C-alpha cells in the first residue's frame, strides 16, 4: 500500500500530542469529591465502568487517526502482466524417397526421421509448423498451422510407399522440396521463417535446382537448416520390387552430397548438419530448437486503486461510538 498525499501523515503527531495533554493536564484537573466511609481501609470495588472510563477518549483518538490516514489517500497497487508470444514459422521438408528405408537407423531412416520430427513439433506449441514431402516431386502434406494435434496425426501416413507404389515419380528433387516449403512461407508476415530440410540423397531430378531454390529462400528472408541423414558406410537398400513382390536389394554407398547441403545452408544463413545415428539426429533438432526460440515479450501495467474509503468509514463509526458511550454509559455528572 502507498499514499498519494503522504504529507498528511505528519498530522499523526496531533493525536499523540492530544493523548499526552489529556493524561498530563486534563485528567489531573477533573473535578472530584470525597465520600466519607466508616471503615478506614475501605477501597471502592473496581468495576468494568471504572476500567473503561477512558474508552470514549481512546475511540476519538482512533477516529482522528483513521481520518488522517484517509486524508493521506492510501492506494493499493495491482500489477497486471501481459505476455505476448511471437512464434516462428517452420516448414519441415522431408525426403520420402525409397532410399529412406535403409536400416542403418532403427528401424529405418524414414521412421527415425518421423519420430524425431514429431518430438520437435511437440516442444514448440507457439509456432506455425507445416510439412512438405518430396521424392521425385514435392507436395504439401500439411500447410502452416498451430493445430499441432492435426499435424502430428498425419505422420502415420508419411512414408516411402508413395514412391514404391509409383504414386510419385522416382528420384530425389531437393530443389522442389525447398521451393514448395518456400512458397508456403512467402505469404507469412512472421519475422522469423525457417525450413528444416532432411534428406539422405543427392538432387537428381526436379524442375528447380537446389541452388536456385536456396536463392529464392534467401531473398524472402528464410533460413534453411539442412540435415543429411545416413551413416558414412555403405548400406543395403531396396532398389526395386520384382514382379513376384520380392524386393531387390543392393549395397549402396552414402548418397547425400554434403557440399550441396552446406551450400544451401550457407546461402540462406542456416547451418548444415549430418546425422549418422538416432542420437545425433535428436541432438541436431535440439540445437535447432535452441537457436530458433520463440520471442516472449512481457509487459507489466500498474493499476492503483483508492483505499481511503474504509479509513473514512472507520473514522465516522468510531466517532459515533465514542459520543454514544460518552453521553450514555460513561456520562459524567455536571
Secondary structure, 3 states (H helix, E strand, C coil): CEECCHHHHHHHHHHHHHHHHHHHHHHHHCCCCCCCCCCCCCCCCCCHHHHCCCHHHHHHHHHHHHHHHHHCCEEEEEEEEEEEEECCEEEEEEECCHHHHCCCCCCCHHHHHHHHHHHHHHCCCCCEEEEEEECCCEEEEEEEECCHHHHHHCHHHCCCHHHHCCCCCCCCCHHHHHHHHHHHHHCCCCCCEEEEEEECCCCCCCCCCHHHHHHHHHHCCEEEEEEEECCCCCEEEEEEECCCCCEEEEEECCCCCHHHHHHHHHHHCCCEEEECCHHHHHHHHHHHHHHCCCEEEEEEEEEEEECCHHHHHHHHHHHHHHHHHHCCCCCCCC
